[in-house]
Amino acid sequence: PSETGIDGWLRYAALPDELASRHPQYSTIISLADDQCSPVFTAARELQLGLSKILSQNVTLETKLLVSAASSYIVIGTVKTFLSAGRDEYENLPLKDDGYCLVCKDGKATEIIGQNDRGALYGAFEFLRFLSRNQLLPEMRISNPSAPIRWVNQWDNLDGSIERGYAGPSIFFADGYVLDDLTRVQQYARLLASVGLNGLIVNNVNSNYNLLNPINMQGLTRIADIMRPWGVRIGVSLYFDTPKGLGGLRTSDPLDPDVIAWWGYITSELYRHVPDMLGYLIKANSEGQPGPLTYGRTLADGANMFARALQPHGDGVVMYRAFVYNHHLDESDWKNDRANAAVEYFDGLDTQFEDNVIVQIKYGPIDFQIREPPSPLLAHLRKTPIILELQVTQEYLGQQDHVVYLPPLWKTIFNFDLHVDGQQSLVRDIVSGQRFNWSRSGYAAVVNVGNDPTWLGSHLAMANLYAYGLCTWDPQQSEEDIIQGWAQLTFGLDKTIVDTITNISMASWPTYEDYSGNLGIQTLCDIVTHCHYGPCPASQDGNGWGQWTRADAHSIGMDRTVATGTGNAGQYPQVVAEQFECIDTTPDELLLWFHHVPYTHRLKSGKTVIQHFYDAHYAGALVAQTFPQQWEALRGLIDDDRFNHVAFRLRYQAGHALVWRDSINNFYYAKCEIKDERNRVGNH
Ligand code: GCW
């Protein structure tokens, strides 16, 4: 059958009869919540849908715990509701917020106990994953999220366009207003909930104050109401100069009493419309946006103004973005470095923020590149909690026209030991809150789904949204297990399907790195036209954006050492700083991030830098040529629509990989005139 993709990995494909018949015949699903807006009730209905599709069983839904011992039933509720129903054995389950426990009794009855409503919903989705993958449920399974904040950001504009979105217009806005028909928003909430994601910022960080007009406030109510039964709360991005723009005030100075009162009023209005609002995401003093520095105030003054406005209303937080930098940086000064900006701007502010301020930090110091070290700011905040910002939308990574399965990249960040204060400090333990005892910290990913039936513009790209949810729940889960599970849920249990998708996906990030930017030089895409797509190594330098390579006829790379360069290596804690300061101890994959070297410099592999460039581009482009052939094995095993959709994109990628290979290789050959040892480059 043809599949549009709207259900993503929640297709609940029917198990073949011989497998389905081994599962119990369920008689009843009992929801211990009868409030139809509760995520517990949503979960019960989802279980009903799942059983009907996966096992072809029509199961009734009850709201009272009245079951005969003989029948196979599923009960779902929270610890509290199980206890009220007399189930004292669940009193001391080791559950954290949003966690759940699955109990499988004699292989037939199942109980799903959430620590809270959302936990019950997440447990139901986990149960359905087991079923869809034809796996046996363990007798008892307890699962807790790694961090409380597991949110997504949408960069949707009010006119319906999406900044860095590659899948059609917004599912939230059009023509200045919230859409009337929010069907896709509900479907999106279902996908998010199914992988444990519990919050969403609905609009672009380059925000427009018209989001706050009365009609759009009502629109926000509708969005929040639709997402709430799925346990997804919403927040908004604010434009710093809204008091001037919308309020008619003469200033937006964060210390001005009228400005403070005005934000107080707006915040009350927002809470009147969305009583469980998450809070505010703020991009300020970044890429031309106004901010507190515009008014001679500190970043903390700006963040705290919003934080105090939120405090009277509940648990709302300010997500203050650390992406603050000067985009008119002078490249002629060897010491200038955009990678230094975050630590410099936030220097001395750690103790200055209100308790409900969280600093949202992109994973690398520059901007979602194919390879970056972790942002040094991750090692500088002790009191102020953080949100780690990732991207699911592949802005620099092929914009969904190239398959790039992202968890292997994310893991380089999660597993990095920053050695803060001389102690083991894995990024994932900082982000979870464990390292510095934060109670509210976690993850955000810029997702940018659009109204295309595939959500992200490509079926394979959805693996990254699924994986994002699972990684934030458990950043130690194997990226290979995640893709296998996703392939089974999305395309089917057949081994050829799972192996092919796993092979392509696991090869995809190193392949894209090979042909788009080696040794930490960044993704050599088009910076100057801002499209961030396709090869354009010349555009990296000679402008104020600071994504420089400093490539000349003899040498290449950013000297970020303390001894002779920008000093960026010195922003890391000592053990890490010493490692990056020295060429010998800097891993090859980050060599050009931290060092400026001749093209003839020899890597640890024994190759010169330039020969590595040539070889890697050939190797990467060659692997990309194999993707369409590998995919061919799926013809007839999956529906033609999705087969053809992916086949088309993989063929395009194979061709574009050749364009990348030759553009980059010829560019550097023209610069340094060093011949390819294998005589391929410059001979076309
Ligand atoms: O990388 C840049 C993007 C901008 C984006 C900005 C940011 C929303 O090119 O499109 O603006 O990052 O993260 O604020």
Boltz pocket constraint, residues with backbone or C-beta under 6 A from the ligand:
constraints:
  - pocket:
      binder: B
      contacts: [[A, 155], [A, 163], [A, 164], [A, 205], [A, 206], [A, 283], [A, 323], [A, 367], [A, 530]]
      max_distance: 6.0
